[in-house]
């Protein structure tokens, strides 16, 4: 049976993975500073956080809930290398406002009656999720065996956990723990609670440890920008129709705009009960919102195009190209010299690591 590959902790990878599973209107973005309120505000609404840290075999004793809300979906991680995908799914399945798609919907409906361990086992049988995950596998020139490679002492092993708001409480979901971890209750802003927990978690590690990554699972900015444009066009249409009804002579530009919007959308709403001055002010505000949303849309389209190109490179098999380079170097009598240089560099690298 095909195993689950390790995947890179990257917003572009996770965003494409989410879309491949069948979830729409959601993206993943990296957070560089939890105290950057402007960045956090721009990402809203945020559905959950994914926290990546260096895992050690000693672990950290956590107080887990044995009895908790039956609607909270928690699954143990029983599949090796699946912790990144499982952290994402833990957020998606506990956020009712997200359209999770057919594959996740069917998985949740089937697994909700199972215990956490069986839920984790069941995840491995969902072909759509496994295929999406393994689409980021790096091409390997040789397969020596089907045995799983065990992490040794000193190896860099990383783990992903999720932080989510759920029914007025913030939880940490870690598939390696026995159950959910209650962070605490919140009133208005769950992020404040999650932020405290994440920063406290970081402080538990040694000061020299810097291998942390924090990612937000949030509403797709393109989706939000398109929604703002649609709503603003609706406002412009109703404002112009109301002005027209009031007998105000529209400019040629306004007439063209009215015709353009009416061809794009089927808007059936009552006219606005506002003065001419209020309507003109509403028009200007709506136009400004459209301009700002269009800038966001252009930036996001460029970012998603970059994601697409980077993910294509991640998935591409460069091995035939590299082998052909070796052949050309051999024909020109350069391969032996290149190998010697590579061995020298490797030896120098090992010596430097030994000194540390």
N, C-alpha and C positions, 0 to 999 in steps of 0.2 A: 504494500500500500504506500502511496506517495506521502512523504512527510511534509510538514509545514516548514517553509524556509524562514530564515531571518530577514527582516526588512528594515530599511533605513528609517530612522526617525526624522521625517521631513514633512512639512506641511503639504507639499505637492503630492507626495506619495499617499499620505493619508486621505487627502481630498479626493484623489482619483479612486482610491480604494472604496471610499464611501459611495461615490457615484456608481462604481461597478457593481456594488451590492444591490443597488436599486433605490438608494436614498437620494432625494432631490432637495435642493434649496439649503444645503448644509456645506460648510467648508471648515478647514482646519487652519489656524494661524498660530505662529510662534509668538510668545510673550517674552520680551527681553527684560522687562522690569515690572514687577507687580505693583510698584508704586506709581507707574506712569498712568495716571487717571485718564489722560487724553486718549491713549491707545486703547485702554479698556472701554472707554465710552464709544469709540468708533466701531468696536467689535460687537456691541450690543445688538440683539440679545445673545448672550453667551449661555449655551446649554450645559456646559461642563468643562472641566479641566482635565488634561492628561499630564501626569507628572512622571518624568523619566529620571531614574537615579541608578547609581552603581549598587548592584545587589551583592551581598556577602552571605556566605553559608551560615554565619553566626546569627544573622537576622536580627530582628527587633521584636520583642514581645509586645503584641498589641492586644488591646481589650476589644474583643469582637462580640457582636450581638448574637445571642442564640435564639432569641425570640424577637421578631421584627415584623413590620407591615408586610402582609402577604402579597401586596401589589408591587413591592420593591423587588426588582429582578436582580438576583445575585447568583453568579455561577463561579464555581472553582475552576482554576486553570489546570487542566489535566493534559493539555496538548502542548508539547514542547515547541517553543518559538512562536506561540500564538498570542503572547501577552499583549502585544501592541494592538492587534485586531480586537482582542477581547476587551481591552480598555475602551476602545472606541465604541464597540457594541454595547458595553455597559451603560454608556451615556445615552446612546440612541434609543435603547429599549426602555429607559426610565424617563423619557421626555415626551409626554403625550402630544405636544404641539408639533412634533416632527412627523412628516409623512415617511414612514420607515420602509415602505415598499413591500412587495409580496413575499420575498424570501425571508426577511426578518420577521414579518408578521406571522408567517406560518411557523417559523422556529419558536417564536415566543408563545404562541397558542399551544403548541405541542409540549414545550419544555416547562411551562409555568407550573405544571402539576408535579414535576420531578424535584428531587433534592438537588442542592448545588453541585454535587459531584457529577450526577447524571446529566445535569444541564450542560456541564463542561464537556462531557463525553459526546453528548448529542450535537454540540456545535461542530465537531469534526466531521459529521455526516452531512452537513449542509454544503452541497457541491458549489453553489454560487459563491458562498463566502470563501471557501477554500481555494477555488479557482482564482478569485479576485486577489486573495492574499499571495498565492504562489505565482501570480503573473509578474511579481517583482523579484523573482528568484534570479540570481546571477548565473549565467551560463558556466557550467563546469566542464573542463576538458576531459576529465576522467572520473569515473565513479568506482571507488575501490570496494565498497561494501554498503549494505543497507543498515549497518549498525549506527545508532545515534552516537554522536560525539559528546562525551561527558565533559563538563567544564572541570578544569583542574584548579587547584589552589593557585592564586595569582592571576588567573585569567580575568579579563574584563568582561563581566556579565552584567547586563543592564535589565532593568525591570520597569514596567509601566503600571501605574495605578490611576484610578479615576476619582474625581471629586464632582459630586452632583448635588443639586437642590432637589428635594422630594418632599412634598406635603409639609412645607414649613421647617424642614430639617436639612442639614447638610451631612452627607455621608461620604466616606472614603470607601471605594470598592477595590479590593485587592484580591485577585483570584487565588493567591497563595495563602490567604488567611482563611480561617474557618467560617467567617461570616462578615457582614458589613460592619464598618466602624463608624459609630455615631460621632460626628464632630461637634454638633450642637444645633440648637434652634436659631432661627433668624426671623426678623420682622419684615424688613423691606429689601435689604440687599444681602443676598446669600454669599456674594463674592467676598465681602468683608470677613465672614466666618472662614471661608475656604482659604483666603489669603493668610490669615493667622496660622492655620494648621500647616500650610505648606512652608511658610517661613520658619515655624518651629521645627518642622521636620528637617529642614536644611541645617539648622543650627545644631542638631544632634550629631551631625557628622563632623569630622575633623576640619579645621580651618583650611587645610590645603586642598580639600576636595572641591572641585569645580565642575565635575561631570554631572550637571543637572540640565534638564530641558523641560520647559513648561509650554504646553500647547493648549489653545482654546478651541473647543468645538462650538462654532457659532453659526448664525444664519448667514447664508451666502450673501456677500455684499452686492453681487450682480442682481440677485433676486430682489434685494431690498431697494436698490437703485431703480430697477424697472418698475417696482411697485410705486415708488415716489413719483416717477414720471407719469405713470398711468393715472394716479390720483390727482396730480397737478393738472394734467390735460383735461380731466373731468371738471376740475374747478374752472379752468379757462373757458371751456365750452359753456358751462352753465352761466358764467359771468357775462360772456358775450351774448348769449341768447337772451339773458335778462335785460341787458343794455339795449339790445335790438327791440325787444318787446316794449321797452320804455320810450322808444322813438329816437334813441341816440344814434346819430350817423356814425357807422363804423368806418375805420380807415380801410384802405385796400388790403393792407397787411393783416388787419384783424379779420376781414372777410375771408381771406385765403386760409388763415389759421383755423377759423371756424369750419370751413369746408374740409380742410385736411383732417381735423380731429373727428368730424362727423363720419368721414369715410373709414377711419381707423377703428372707431368704437361705436357700439350701439348703446347710447346713453339715454335712459328714460327716467328722468328725475324732475321734480317740480322746480320751477324757477326760484331764484334766491330772493328773499325778502330783505333787500339791502338798498341803500342809497347809491347814486351814481358814483360818489366819491369812494364809498366803501368797496364797490365793485371794481373800480379802477385800481385801488390799493390791493385788492385780492388778486387781480390779474398780475400785477408786478411781482408780488410775493411768489405766486405760482411759477412765473417765468424764471425767477431766481433759483427756485428749488430745482427746476428742470435742468438749468445750467450746471448747478452743483452736482446733481445726480449723474449727468452725462459725463462730467469729468471723472467721477468715481467709476462709472461704467467703463470708460476708456482705459483707466488705470488697471482695473480688474481684468479686463479682456487681455491686456498686455501681459499681466501676471500669469493668467491661466495658460496663455500661449507658451510662456516660459516654462511653466510646469509640464506642459505637454512635451516640449522638446527635451527637457531634462529627464523625464520618465522614459521617453523613447530611447535615450542614450543608456539609461540604467538597464533596460531590457534587451538592448542590442547585443548580439553575440559577436564580439571582436576577436574571438580565438582564431578563425580562419585567416583574418588579416594579419594577426601577430605571427602565425606560423609561416605565412608567405614572406613576411619580413625576415624571419630567421633563414629561410631558404635563400633569399636574395643576398643576405649577409654572408652565408656560407659560399655561395657561388663567387662572391667577390673576395673571399679569403679574409673577411673581417669578423666572422662569428667568434673565433677563438679569442681574439683580443677583447671583444665586447664581454665575453663570459668572464675573462680574467678581471676586468674592471668591475663587473657586477659583484664578483666574489670578494674583491677588496673592499668595496663599499659596504657589503653585508658584514664583513669582519670588523670594520671600523664601527659600524652601528652596534654590533654586539659588545664590543669593548667599551663603548660609551655607556651602554645600559648597565654593564657590570660595575663601572665606576660609580654610578648613581646608587 
